[in-house]
Amino acid sequence: MSLVDRSRIGGDLSPAAERHLRGSLDRLGVATFEGGRLPAASDLTIDCSGLTVAPLAAASGLPVDESGRLRVDRTLRVPGTSRVWGVGDAAVLDGAPHLRMSCAAAQAMVPHLVAAIRTVDAGRTPPSLDVGFAARCISLGRKDGLVQLVRGDDSPTTAITGSMGAVTKELICRYAWGCMTWLSRLFAAPRGPRAATMLETEAARG
Ligand SMILES: Cc1cc2nc3c(=O)[nH]c(=O)nc-3n(C[C@H](O)[C@H](O)[C@H](O)COP(=O)(O)OP(=O)(O)OC[C@H]3O[C@@H](n4cnc5c(N)ncnc54)[C@H](O)[C@@H]3O)c2cc1C
């Protein structure tokens, strides 16, 4: 198996984390091709070259960056408009270049957006979004993982690797899944009447 990247694989990790990643790829028998080099041949090619932006913002004529993301200010509003907002992968925040496309950023933007719209509706100035990152996770198999701890601006610090990395990543995934299922239960509407109960009610009514 080969992994192809136009730049350095793991180049945005801390040096220790990059070493661990390269060691794990070696152990797993994965050949790496970096800087635009390509393997001579391939039986199966899988393109996983990253996230793309929906063309909606660019087509709308609103201001976008070179990748087509809607330009918004730190309140998440398009500058110069009163009621055009952008969140998630679709938006790029002026003055916050560290906020890469990610569910971590999108999740923080949405509650902020709701609060900002309510603030504007109440005739007040919306607050600025102040959010950063904590970690990035890479799974390297069931027993090997890499959790790169980062500063708020997404720059790497120390890393948790190996079996501890795998356990930490598993806990993060379970926590995220638990939050989603717990929240969906919390906001779930009450269940409707069962068919048998409805028949009994109809019969009682005559
Ligand atoms: C395989 C994979 C793994 C990932 N893993 C991670 C991870 O581990 N950690 C992490 O932080 N991030 C991860 N991401 C990134 C994360 O999923 C996205 O950053 C996140 O979903 C962005 O949320 P969003 O709501 O902005 O966009 P999306 O979740 O993409 O939602 C946008 C929605 O808009 C809809 N849409 C598009 N155009 C239109 C239109 N014209 N009209 C109406 N609807 C439209 C789309 O159909 C889609 O439903 C991963 C992404 C992928 C693909």
The ligand as an SDF file (V2000), in Angstrom:
LIG
                    3D

 53 58  0  0  0  0  0  0  0  0999 V2000
  -14.4910   11.2620    6.0030 C   0  0  0  0  0  0  0  0  0  0  0  0
  -14.4310   12.5240    6.8320 C   0  0  0  0  0  0  0  0  0  0  0  0
  -13.9210   12.4700    8.1310 C   0  0  0  0  0  0  0  0  0  0  0  0
  -13.8600   13.6210    8.9190 C   0  0  0  0  0  0  0  0  0  0  0  0
  -13.3370   13.5380   10.1890 N   0  0  0  0  0  0  0  0  0  0  0  0
  -13.2480   14.6460   10.9360 C   0  0  0  0  0  0  0  0  0  0  0  0
  -12.7030   14.5750   12.2500 C   0  0  0  0  0  0  0  0  0  0  0  0
  -12.3040   13.5250   12.7310 O   0  0  0  0  0  0  0  0  0  0  0  0
  -12.6240   15.7300   12.9700 N   0  0  0  0  0  0  0  0  0  0  0  0
  -13.0660   16.9230   12.4700 C   0  0  0  0  0  0  0  0  0  0  0  0
  -12.9720   17.9390   13.1660 O   0  0  0  0  0  0  0  0  0  0  0  0
  -13.6020   17.0130   11.2310 N   0  0  0  0  0  0  0  0  0  0  0  0
  -13.7070   15.9060   10.4570 C   0  0  0  0  0  0  0  0  0  0  0  0
  -14.2350   15.9790    9.1850 N   0  0  0  0  0  0  0  0  0  0  0  0
  -14.6930   17.2670    8.7070 C   0  0  0  0  0  0  0  0  0  0  0  0
  -16.1060   17.5340    9.1840 C   0  0  0  0  0  0  0  0  0  0  0  0
  -16.9730   16.4830    8.8060 O   0  0  0  0  0  0  0  0  0  0  0  0
  -16.6010   18.8350    8.5550 C   0  0  0  0  0  0  0  0  0  0  0  0
  -15.6340   19.8380    8.8030 O   0  0  0  0  0  0  0  0  0  0  0  0
  -17.9350   19.2420    9.1720 C   0  0  0  0  0  0  0  0  0  0  0  0
  -18.9190   18.2800    8.8340 O   0  0  0  0  0  0  0  0  0  0  0  0
  -18.3690   20.6190    8.6780 C   0  0  0  0  0  0  0  0  0  0  0  0
  -19.7010   20.8450    9.0640 O   0  0  0  0  0  0  0  0  0  0  0  0
  -20.6130   21.7560    8.1750 P   0  0  0  0  0  0  0  0  0  0  0  0
  -21.9660   21.7340    8.8070 O   0  0  0  0  0  0  0  0  0  0  0  0
  -19.9600   23.0690    7.9600 O   0  0  0  0  0  0  0  0  0  0  0  0
  -20.6730   21.0760    6.7220 O   0  0  0  0  0  0  0  0  0  0  0  0
  -21.3170   19.6850    6.3010 P   0  0  0  0  0  0  0  0  0  0  0  0
  -21.3900   18.7320    7.4300 O   0  0  0  0  0  0  0  0  0  0  0  0
  -20.5710   19.2730    5.0640 O   0  0  0  0  0  0  0  0  0  0  0  0
  -22.8010   20.0760    5.9210 O   0  0  0  0  0  0  0  0  0  0  0  0
  -23.0820   20.9100    4.8070 C   0  0  0  0  0  0  0  0  0  0  0  0
  -24.4520   20.5050    4.2590 C   0  0  0  0  0  0  0  0  0  0  0  0
  -24.8580   21.4600    3.2820 O   0  0  0  0  0  0  0  0  0  0  0  0
  -25.4720   20.7710    2.2200 C   0  0  0  0  0  0  0  0  0  0  0  0
  -25.4140   21.6270    1.0230 N   0  0  0  0  0  0  0  0  0  0  0  0
  -24.3640   21.8930    0.2180 C   0  0  0  0  0  0  0  0  0  0  0  0
  -24.7210   22.7260   -0.7700 N   0  0  0  0  0  0  0  0  0  0  0  0
  -26.0240   23.0020   -0.5830 C   0  0  0  0  0  0  0  0  0  0  0  0
  -26.9780   23.8090   -1.2830 C   0  0  0  0  0  0  0  0  0  0  0  0
  -26.6490   24.4820   -2.3880 N   0  0  0  0  0  0  0  0  0  0  0  0
  -28.2250   23.8720   -0.7980 N   0  0  0  0  0  0  0  0  0  0  0  0
  -28.5810   23.1960    0.3070 C   0  0  0  0  0  0  0  0  0  0  0  0
  -27.7240   22.3960    1.0080 N   0  0  0  0  0  0  0  0  0  0  0  0
  -26.4640   22.3090    0.5650 C   0  0  0  0  0  0  0  0  0  0  0  0
  -24.6610   19.4850    2.1050 C   0  0  0  0  0  0  0  0  0  0  0  0
  -25.4010   18.4920    1.4330 O   0  0  0  0  0  0  0  0  0  0  0  0
  -24.4370   19.1410    3.5780 C   0  0  0  0  0  0  0  0  0  0  0  0
  -25.4790   18.3590    4.1150 O   0  0  0  0  0  0  0  0  0  0  0  0
  -14.3280   14.8400    8.3890 C   0  0  0  0  0  0  0  0  0  0  0  0
  -14.8590   14.8930    7.0960 C   0  0  0  0  0  0  0  0  0  0  0  0
  -14.9130   13.7540    6.3190 C   0  0  0  0  0  0  0  0  0  0  0  0
  -15.5070   13.8290    4.9210 C   0  0  0  0  0  0  0  0  0  0  0  0
  1  2  1  0
  2  3  1  0
  2 52  2  0
  3  4  2  0
  4  5  1  0
  4 50  1  0
  5  6  2  0
  6  7  1  0
  6 13  1  0
  7  8  2  0
  7  9  1  0
  9 10  1  0
 10 11  2  0
 10 12  1  0
 12 13  2  0
 13 14  1  0
 14 15  1  0
 14 50  1  0
 15 16  1  0
 16 17  1  0
 16 18  1  0
 18 19  1  0
 18 20  1  0
 20 21  1  0
 20 22  1  0
 22 23  1  0
 23 24  1  0
 24 25  2  0
 24 26  1  0
 24 27  1  0
 27 28  1  0
 28 29  2  0
 28 30  1  0
 28 31  1  0
 31 32  1  0
 32 33  1  0
 33 34  1  0
 33 48  1  0
 34 35  1  0
 35 36  1  0
 35 46  1  0
 36 37  1  0
 36 45  1  0
 37 38  2  0
 38 39  1  0
 39 40  1  0
 39 45  2  0
 40 41  1  0
 40 42  2  0
 42 43  1  0
 43 44  2  0
 44 45  1  0
 46 47  1  0
 46 48  1  0
 48 49  1  0
 50 51  2  0
 51 52  1  0
 52 53  1  0
M  END
$$$$
